[in-house]
Amino acid sequence: MSKLSVDFAGLKLKNPIIAASAPPTETVGNIIKCAEAGIGAVITKTSADFNPNKYILGGRRTYVNSKGMWIQGTFRRETLTIKQGCTLVSESAKKVSIPIIASVGGLTLDPKDWLDSCLAMQDAGANMIQLDLFYVPQPRCAPENMQKLRSLLIHLTSHLDIPVAPKMNNDIPAYYAAEILKGTGISAVFLMDSLRVPVPIDIYREGLSQIPYLKGASECSLFGEWQKPLTLQYTSILYQKLKLPICAGGGLENGWDAIEAMMWGANTVQFASSIIRHGYSQINKIRKQITTFLQDKKDYSHISDIAGLAHRHVHWDKDESFLPAHVLVNNNLCINCGLCTEIVFCEDIFLDKNGKVDIGKSCDGCGLCTTVCPISGALEVHSIKSYIQK
């Protein structure tokens, strides 16, 4: 068995990397490219039951800076019809040998708006159904909507023969999601969707949108590395509470991010933004990074060995502990720039009578001063034990 092979809710994947529902999976040609690049599985671009003639086609606009990637597109531009989705699944299944997960969306939480679409995807040859809740009206986490979601999941899992898994959204708190998903019959959980946020504006131009050639939009989708901590939080909590297979995504950029997500409980990881920005070659790069990690860590013989590994060091039912620590100053490296003494956080760091940086005895090693120091090694946190030994 390959060191990277994984069982995801009954689907046999040659590796844990999944191409998320996005432009890289919206055509047969793109899915073939994902497969050729070594992807473990693909999630098709979301399909929904709607009349395209009632929606404007519009376009797609993007804006990227160091904080993330904003994308805005019309519902029709970003969503396939069920007929298009079924064709995408059936034609792709003829060309690739990897599992195909069909992403199905809906505009309400009424089972009538979902069941026929899911059955059509099942009949088209999908190996699994991802339920895309992105277009469900706000507030998604209102109690009445959460109960509707629970009823929807129970209804669909009882009528479909293939695995069903919802794609959870930032709008639904993790612990709340865990309670709602329990006992619904779902086979797995997908994380995370993008966040709908105000359009980035130019404050010097009367608050006009910074997204070129886009006017009048109140919101757009935001992607980026900022999502990673949220994704890991959801992953950790749902792993602990549900014990279901998790496909983590959102903010993951490379193989090291993938490993971290798996250590928090995911057994597969999905990528979209990273592939969009760096091309299909990014898939093979991520796979090689994961392989390199396993080769370096001789005690891990298989990718499954790292699943949930971080939880060994988390005491969910016990008090957390703070090991005694203290910050030390290396006067040979310190340039006395004064940056560390300007932070308004504690009174334990100061300049002595000779103008040298000094640390008070009550310092408990929070480490904030080390983050503003421009010289590596000038300020370092040490355990009290090692401090005494020195």
C-alpha positions, 0 to 999 in steps of 0.5 A: 500500500502506498504511504499516501493512500487513504480511505475517505468515507469509503472512497479509495484515494491514492493520496489525500490531496483533493481539488476543491470545487472551483475553476480547476474542476469546472470542465472535463479538461481541467479535471483531466489536468488535475488527474494528470498532476497526481490529484487524489480526487476532485470535487466538481464545480457546484451545480444547482437546479435553476433556470439560467435564463432568469439570472444574468451571466455577468463576469468574474472579477478578482483583487489580490493583495498580501491579505488575501484574494477577493473574487466576485462573480454572478450566481450563474457565472459561478454555478453549473446547471444540474444538466451541465453538472451531470455531463461534467461528472459522466464525461470526466468519469470516462477520462479519469480513474480518480474518485469524482465528488459532485458538489450540489448547491441549493437556494433554500434548505427545503429537501425538495430543492436538493434531492432530485439534483443529488439523485441525478448526480448519483445516476451520472456516476458521482462517487460522493455528494458534497452539499454546498451551503454557500448560497443558502440565505443568511442567517445560516446559523439561525436556530430555525435554519440549523434545524432545517439543515439537520432535517435536510441531511437526514432526508438526503442520507436516507435517500442516496446510495453514495456518501453525503457530506456537507461543506461547512461555512464560517457562518456556522460556529464549530461547536454548533455545527458539531451538535447539528451534524450528529446523528444525521447519517452523513459520511464525512465533513468538508471544510471551509468555504470562503467568507462573504465580506464587504468589497475592498474599497479605496478610502481616497476615492470616496469608498469606491471598489478596489476591484477593477470593473466592478460596480455596485457590489456589496459583498464578495468572496474572500480567500487566503491564508487568513482562513487557515487558523479557522480551518484548523479550529473547525478540524480540531473540534469536529474531529473530537466531537464527531469522529467522522472523516474530514476534508480540510481546506481554506487557507491551506497553501502547501504540503506543510499546511496539509500535514498540520491540518491532518495532525489536527484530525483531517484525513484529506485536504482540499486545495483551490486558491493554491492551484488557481494561483500557481497552476496544476503543477502545485498539486505534484509539489504538495504531494512531494512535500507530504512525501518528504515529510514522511521520509524525514520522519522515520517513525511514520510509515503511512500518512494515516499515522499523523491523523489527529497526532496533535490531539495527543498533546491537548488535554480537552478535559484537564487544565492546560499548563504553562511551563516556567520560562524567562526571556534572556538578553544576548548583549553581544547581539543586542543593538539597543534599538529600543523597539522592545522597550516601547511595547505597552504590554509589561513592565519587565523589559527596560533600559538599565542605567547604562542604556542596555536592555534588561529583563526584570525577575518577574518576566514569565516568558510571554515572548512578545518582546522577541517578536519585535526584536530585529536581531535574531537571537538578541532576545530569546525565551528559555525555560527556567531550568535552562536559565538557572543552569546558565 
